[in-house]
Amino acid sequence: MNTSIVGRHIELTDAIKDYINSSVEIFKKYNLDIISVNSIISKEEKNTKPLFVFEFTLNVAHLDTIVVKQKDRDLYAAIDIAVDRVSKVLRRHHDKVAGHKATKLSEIEAAVVEDAIANELDKLDNEIIPVRLASYKPIDIEEALNELKASDAVFKVFYDKDDNMRVLYKASAEGKFGLY
């Protein structure tokens, strides 16, 4: 995180710089990818009384630039209020990001269904033998028919040239075939 402090019409003391840097350290607790924090302090005169303007500009990854400007007669009060406002924005963004990582109800239901299917397959483990398809490349229906006639199999599952899964099966003993 890059930080910069700029003073306009005001001399920046070490105490002010340390206070701003310690305030910026608070932003790290939100675990966001903060690219840079720019702090600008300026002094204005209003009704012959000094008025401090403090501005934070934060660049956060995957979020628009955050700009908070605070005016107050006391510089430290302006900094504190600006830090609170930026913290509120960062907390909201952090909560939004963290909330989207939560497990959805549909994912839980899908996991339960998959576990049930796995349990059923375990029960039928002695009866069902998984077989991989010999070829995943698309073939013509005529080619599949010739392969089915040449084998002792009752059906053949294959992909046609249009990438549709097809099933060719022996429909009767008289040499008729069916196609799904």
Rosetta silent file (secondary structure, phi, psi, omega in degrees, C-alpha in Angstrom):
SEQUENCE: MNTSIVGRHIELTDAIKDYINSSVEIFKKYNLDIISVNSIISKEEKNTKPLFVFEFTLNVAHLDTIVVKQKDRDLYAAIDIAVDRVSKVLRRHHDKVAGHKATKLSEIEAAVVEDAIANELDKLDNEIIPVRLASYKPIDIEEALNELKASDAVFKVFYDKDDNMRVLYKASAEGKFGLY
SCORE:     score description
SCORE:     0.000 S_00000001
   1 L     0.000  121.395  176.920    0.000    0.000    0.000 S_00000001
   2 E   -88.080  134.908  177.779    1.490    3.299   -1.114 S_00000001
   3 E  -125.065  144.154  174.618    0.795    6.268    1.110 S_00000001
   4 E  -142.687  144.914  179.479    1.387    9.935    0.488 S_00000001
   5 E  -126.970  125.985 -177.988    0.678   12.997    2.591 S_00000001
   6 E  -123.452  134.960  176.680    0.453   16.433    1.000 S_00000001
   7 E  -114.175  128.514  178.101    0.049   19.724    2.797 S_00000001
   8 E  -114.157  120.760 -179.841   -1.361   22.780    1.041 S_00000001
   9 L    62.099   27.503  178.695   -0.883   26.116    2.764 S_00000001
  10 L  -151.460  144.818  176.816    0.167   24.279    5.907 S_00000001
  11 L   -90.808  127.072 -178.381    3.437   22.975    7.267 S_00000001
  12 L   -87.209  120.524  177.054    3.333   19.260    7.976 S_00000001
  13 L   -92.075  166.701  178.291    4.930   18.340   11.282 S_00000001
  14 H   -63.994  -34.147  179.594    6.152   14.893   12.240 S_00000001
  15 H   -63.873  -42.523  178.837    3.294   14.590   14.727 S_00000001
  16 H   -65.378  -43.885  179.859    0.693   15.174   11.994 S_00000001
  17 H   -62.536  -43.704  179.127    2.409   12.700    9.653 S_00000001
  18 H   -63.739  -39.528 -179.855    2.624   10.042   12.380 S_00000001
  19 H   -64.820  -42.389  178.833   -1.041   10.544   13.288 S_00000001
  20 H   -66.717  -43.918  179.933   -2.137   10.147    9.653 S_00000001
  21 H   -63.592  -38.583  177.447    0.085    7.085    9.134 S_00000001
  22 H   -68.551  -32.693  177.218   -1.285    5.427   12.279 S_00000001
  23 H   -68.815  -36.363  179.976   -4.812    6.206   11.071 S_00000001
  24 H   -69.263  -29.847  179.067   -4.084    4.624    7.679 S_00000001
  25 H   -61.910  -25.614  178.938   -2.878    1.430    9.415 S_00000001
  26 H   -61.738  -31.957 -176.166   -6.478    0.907   10.605 S_00000001
  27 H   -67.041  -20.779 -177.646   -7.520    0.254    6.986 S_00000001
  28 H   -68.610  -22.288 -176.262   -5.380   -2.921    6.827 S_00000001
  29 H   -68.184  -13.678 -178.650   -7.744   -4.788    9.152 S_00000001
  30 H   -86.443   -4.348  176.812  -10.314   -5.110    6.341 S_00000001
  31 L    53.942   40.220  175.759   -7.998   -7.377    4.285 S_00000001
  32 L  -103.643  158.441  179.744   -8.737   -5.552    1.058 S_00000001
  33 L   -84.388   82.551  179.395   -6.251   -4.950   -1.710 S_00000001
  34 E   -84.389  118.896 -176.453   -5.649   -1.241   -1.070 S_00000001
  35 E   -81.154  -50.257 -179.056   -3.314    0.032   -3.760 S_00000001
  36 E  -150.723  152.661  175.647   -2.701    3.572   -2.538 S_00000001
  37 E  -129.686  118.398  177.812   -3.842    6.080    0.071 S_00000001
  38 E  -110.147  129.532  179.125   -3.371    9.782   -0.615 S_00000001
  39 E  -116.471  128.504 -179.430   -3.936   12.279    2.199 S_00000001
  40 E  -124.592  125.666  178.083   -4.292   15.980    1.439 S_00000001
  41 E  -115.599  129.138  175.660   -4.413   18.620    4.151 S_00000001
  42 E  -134.790  157.441 -177.857   -5.250   22.214    3.301 S_00000001
  43 E  -121.272  130.311  178.413   -5.955   25.281    5.367 S_00000001
  44 E  -123.126  161.656  174.011   -8.617   27.844    4.531 S_00000001
  45 E  -109.369  127.059  177.024   -9.795   31.039    6.196 S_00000001
  46 E  -133.799  117.833 -176.886  -13.494   31.360    6.899 S_00000001
  47 L    55.557   42.742  179.451  -14.742   34.425    8.787 S_00000001
  48 L    61.107   17.086  175.814  -11.113   35.125    9.786 S_00000001
  49 E  -116.524  142.301 -179.233  -10.933   31.745   11.550 S_00000001
  50 E   -71.114  141.129  178.358   -8.776   28.870   10.296 S_00000001
  51 E  -132.104  125.848 -179.139  -10.595   25.925    8.771 S_00000001
  52 E   -96.998  137.394  175.981   -8.817   22.648    7.970 S_00000001
  53 E  -117.463  120.838  179.530   -9.841   20.494    5.020 S_00000001
  54 E  -115.782  133.664 -176.992   -8.689   16.890    5.133 S_00000001
  55 E  -133.439  130.791  172.097   -9.134   14.574    2.149 S_00000001
  56 E  -105.954  135.489  171.287   -8.514   10.844    1.739 S_00000001
  57 E  -126.792  113.440 -178.295   -8.248    9.311   -1.736 S_00000001
  58 E  -113.025  134.522  172.503   -8.059    5.508   -1.701 S_00000001
  59 E  -107.704  115.509 -178.503   -7.507    3.259   -4.687 S_00000001
  60 E  -117.245  134.961  178.604   -8.824   -0.227   -3.932 S_00000001
  61 L   -62.289  139.661  178.716   -8.584   -3.141   -6.358 S_00000001
  62 L    63.936   25.254  179.171  -11.958   -4.193   -7.843 S_00000001
  63 L  -151.476  149.918  177.322  -13.627   -1.060   -6.442 S_00000001
  64 L   -65.898  164.454  178.103  -13.964    2.520   -7.578 S_00000001
  65 L   -65.575  135.030  179.400  -11.749    5.185   -6.055 S_00000001
  66 E  -100.440  124.045  178.503  -12.929    6.259   -2.613 S_00000001
  67 E  -124.622  123.605  178.618  -12.746    9.989   -1.921 S_00000001
  68 E  -127.092  125.656 -179.571  -13.660   11.399    1.480 S_00000001
  69 E  -120.976  130.695 -177.657  -13.363   15.103    2.229 S_00000001
  70 E  -133.591  132.643  177.784  -13.863   16.481    5.738 S_00000001
  71 E  -112.594  138.789  177.428  -13.789   20.092    6.984 S_00000001
  72 E  -162.386  159.487  177.592  -13.335   21.053   10.625 S_00000001
  73 L   -75.361  -25.284  177.956  -11.783   23.752   12.785 S_00000001
  74 L  -106.389  125.967 -176.807   -9.604   21.114   14.465 S_00000001
  75 H   -63.136  -44.562 -177.468   -7.260   19.175   12.159 S_00000001
  76 H   -66.327  -34.761  176.201   -7.197   16.037   14.314 S_00000001
  77 H   -66.620  -40.560  178.112  -11.003   15.973   14.519 S_00000001
  78 H   -62.828  -40.436  179.036  -11.210   16.246   10.718 S_00000001
  79 H   -64.553  -45.944 -178.652   -8.773   13.327   10.366 S_00000001
  80 H   -61.730  -43.331 -179.828  -10.731   11.169   12.830 S_00000001
  81 H   -65.474  -41.423  178.754  -14.056   11.816   11.124 S_00000001
  82 H   -64.164  -39.963  178.493  -12.551   11.086    7.684 S_00000001
  83 H   -63.157  -41.714  178.375  -11.024    7.830    8.989 S_00000001
  84 H   -62.668  -41.109 -179.215  -14.422    6.782   10.369 S_00000001
  85 H   -67.327  -42.007  178.472  -16.120    7.501    7.050 S_00000001
  86 H   -66.817  -40.206  178.989  -13.510    5.581    5.041 S_00000001
  87 H   -60.184  -37.862  179.146  -13.667    2.694    7.527 S_00000001
  88 H   -63.883  -43.101  179.172  -17.418    2.507    7.011 S_00000001
  89 H   -65.494  -44.847 -179.204  -17.014    2.239    3.226 S_00000001
  90 H   -66.429  -38.258  178.589  -14.256   -0.368    3.528 S_00000001
  91 H   -63.532  -42.827  178.807  -16.230   -2.399    6.076 S_00000001
  92 H   -61.665  -43.058  179.627  -19.262   -2.461    3.769 S_00000001
  93 H   -66.463  -41.709  178.388  -17.127   -3.608    0.855 S_00000001
  94 H   -61.407  -44.013  179.108  -15.403   -6.239    3.010 S_00000001
  95 H   -63.622  -37.200  179.052  -18.755   -7.552    4.242 S_00000001
  96 H   -65.543  -45.330 -179.979  -20.036   -7.700    0.678 S_00000001
  97 H   -66.412  -43.639 -178.744  -16.992   -9.652   -0.503 S_00000001
  98 H   -68.724  -34.347 -179.591  -17.053  -11.972    2.518 S_00000001
  99 H   -68.123  -30.325 -179.691  -20.815  -12.516    2.218 S_00000001
 100 H   -75.984  -16.283  179.358  -20.540  -13.728   -1.364 S_00000001
 101 L   -85.027   -6.142 -178.816  -18.108  -16.440   -0.304 S_00000001
 102 L   -66.784  151.998  179.793  -20.705  -18.027    1.949 S_00000001
 103 L   -73.460  130.560  179.903  -22.063  -21.420    0.955 S_00000001
 104 L   -82.305  154.354  179.454  -25.365  -21.192   -0.846 S_00000001
 105 H   -61.485  -37.221  179.836  -28.300  -23.385    0.088 S_00000001
 106 H   -65.338  -33.065  177.498  -28.386  -24.846   -3.420 S_00000001
 107 H   -68.666  -37.938  178.600  -24.751  -25.969   -3.054 S_00000001
 108 H   -65.302  -44.500  179.619  -25.564  -27.728    0.204 S_00000001
 109 H   -63.193  -39.108  179.310  -28.560  -29.499   -1.382 S_00000001
 110 H   -65.110  -39.150  178.833  -26.432  -30.540   -4.375 S_00000001
 111 H   -65.726  -38.615  178.614  -23.790  -31.986   -2.051 S_00000001
 112 H   -65.200  -42.348  179.279  -26.453  -33.958   -0.164 S_00000001
 113 H   -64.418  -42.786  179.504  -27.847  -35.329   -3.449 S_00000001
 114 H   -63.402  -38.965  177.472  -24.349  -36.293   -4.637 S_00000001
 115 H   -64.504  -39.385  178.935  -23.702  -38.080   -1.334 S_00000001
 116 H   -64.811  -41.506  178.437  -26.975  -39.973   -1.688 S_00000001
 117 H   -64.917  -41.987  178.969  -26.064  -41.037   -5.222 S_00000001
 118 H   -62.635  -40.477  177.950  -22.608  -42.118   -4.067 S_00000001
 119 H   -64.160  -41.293  178.227  -24.168  -44.174   -1.257 S_00000001
 120 H   -63.513  -41.273  179.167  -26.564  -45.856   -3.710 S_00000001
 121 H   -66.567  -34.422  176.641  -23.695  -46.697   -6.045 S_00000001
 122 H   -64.117  -37.406  178.843  -21.740  -48.177   -3.141 S_00000001
 123 H   -65.590  -36.838 -177.153  -24.700  -50.447   -2.358 S_00000001
 124 L   -94.808   17.644 -173.791  -24.844  -51.605   -5.984 S_00000001
 125 L   -59.924  -34.439 -179.130  -21.060  -51.917   -6.296 S_00000001
 126 L   -77.680  -20.865 -175.894  -21.190  -55.678   -6.857 S_00000001
 127 L   -98.026  -33.156 -177.102  -23.881  -55.427   -9.517 S_00000001
 128 L  -105.537  126.990  177.736  -22.840  -52.379  -11.557 S_00000001
 129 L  -113.656  116.626 -179.459  -19.491  -52.291  -13.289 S_00000001
 130 L   -69.498  136.526  179.859  -18.543  -48.878  -14.689 S_00000001
 131 L  -127.908  133.356  178.395  -17.354  -48.991  -18.303 S_00000001
 132 L   -86.828  148.165  175.105  -15.702  -46.156  -20.159 S_00000001
 133 L   -66.659  140.496 -177.717  -16.657  -45.369  -23.716 S_00000001
 134 L   -70.216  -33.716 -175.612  -14.048  -46.666  -26.134 S_00000001
 135 L  -141.587  132.849  177.405  -14.108  -43.572  -28.298 S_00000001
 136 L  -101.369   -3.594 -179.649  -15.193  -40.038  -27.635 S_00000001
 137 L   -78.598  147.488  179.939  -14.682  -38.883  -31.199 S_00000001
 138 L   -66.926  141.831  176.918  -17.793  -38.395  -33.352 S_00000001
 139 L  -132.995  161.799  177.436  -18.608  -41.195  -35.798 S_00000001
 140 L   -73.874  157.134  178.802  -21.181  -41.740  -38.553 S_00000001
 141 H   -65.356  -37.455  178.895  -24.344  -43.727  -37.852 S_00000001
 142 H   -62.538  -41.577  179.714  -23.352  -46.239  -40.543 S_00000001
 143 H   -64.773  -41.331  177.778  -19.988  -46.769  -38.862 S_00000001
 144 H   -64.712  -39.291  178.871  -21.693  -47.301  -35.482 S_00000001
 145 H   -63.113  -43.611  179.365  -24.137  -49.764  -37.094 S_00000001
 146 H   -63.749  -38.965  178.827  -21.264  -51.791  -38.604 S_00000001
 147 H   -67.479  -37.995  179.327  -19.466  -51.866  -35.218 S_00000001
 148 H   -68.179  -39.640  178.274  -22.664  -53.031  -33.459 S_00000001
 149 H   -64.613  -36.118 -177.244  -23.266  -55.781  -36.060 S_00000001
 150 H   -76.271  -18.662 -177.668  -19.678  -56.984  -35.666 S_00000001
 151 L  -104.028  172.169  176.774  -19.909  -57.201  -31.856 S_00000001
 152 L   -92.666    4.669 -176.205  -22.031  -59.234  -29.463 S_00000001
 153 L   -70.017  156.165  179.751  -23.233  -56.070  -27.712 S_00000001
 154 L   -89.318  -27.097  179.710  -26.930  -55.212  -27.455 S_00000001
 155 E  -148.734  166.029  177.107  -26.393  -51.481  -27.901 S_00000001
 156 E  -138.089  129.426  176.933  -23.753  -48.875  -28.765 S_00000001
 157 E  -103.443  130.652 -178.123  -23.482  -45.364  -27.334 S_00000001
 158 E  -155.308  167.748  174.178  -21.675  -42.823  -29.523 S_00000001
 159 E  -101.722  132.547  177.331  -21.507  -39.197  -30.584 S_00000001
 160 L   -86.074 -177.466 -175.862  -22.683  -38.358  -34.085 S_00000001
 161 L   -65.504  -20.436  178.781  -21.151  -35.685  -36.333 S_00000001
 162 L   -91.638   11.526 -179.843  -23.441  -33.016  -34.797 S_00000001
 163 L    64.548   29.701  174.212  -22.015  -33.801  -31.308 S_00000001
 164 L   -98.223  137.450  176.537  -25.269  -35.392  -30.149 S_00000001
 165 E   -77.614  128.795 -177.102  -25.056  -38.472  -27.963 S_00000001
 166 E  -124.233  155.351  175.663  -26.849  -41.321  -29.722 S_00000001
 167 E  -127.847  122.021  176.935  -27.769  -44.898  -28.765 S_00000001
 168 E  -108.556  128.088 -175.348  -28.021  -47.580  -31.430 S_00000001
 169 E  -137.522  157.949  176.801  -29.624  -50.838  -30.227 S_00000001
 170 E   -81.747  117.998 -174.950  -30.772  -54.204  -31.550 S_00000001
 171 L   -85.620  -33.394 -177.924  -34.560  -53.986  -31.682 S_00000001
 172 L  -151.928  171.423 -179.401  -35.372  -57.576  -32.622 S_00000001
 173 L   -75.007  -15.767 -177.833  -33.809  -60.915  -33.489 S_00000001
 174 L   -84.558   13.507  174.864  -34.626  -60.422  -37.203 S_00000001
 175 L    91.373   15.289  176.789  -31.841  -57.869  -37.647 S_00000001
 176 L   -89.202  148.367 -178.176  -33.744  -54.646  -37.000 S_00000001
 177 E  -128.289  151.106  176.893  -32.067  -51.792  -35.131 S_00000001
 178 E  -115.583  155.728 -177.588  -33.337  -48.766  -33.207 S_00000001
 179 E  -137.661  126.418  172.146  -31.711  -45.355  -32.839 S_00000001
 180 L  -105.538    0.000    0.000  -32.143  -42.727  -30.154 S_00000001
